[in-house]
Amino acid sequence: MATVANPLFSCNVLVRYCRFHDAAGYAVRDGQRRCFYIDHDAHFTLLSDADSAHLVLLGAVELVEQQHLLDALHGGVAKIACSRLQEVA
């Protein structure tokens, strides 16, 4: 039997798109672990409280990707926006 290493994150991971010092990537939080994942470099950087002034959290990755796929299934964002009824109360 082989020993399996503990995973870095548990099931309760929060992942959001973010900007950090004007670089796009992902903010990942699991309990006390706060990490920033730089997309194009694939490096994790542990964030401190001082870094929070430079971090802008955007949408939740799973929600944004789910909505993107649903929009694509319905003809894309432009078709959805142009086909809506413009009702005025």
Order of alpha helices (4+ residues) and beta strands (2+ residues): beta-beta-beta-beta-beta-alpha-alpha
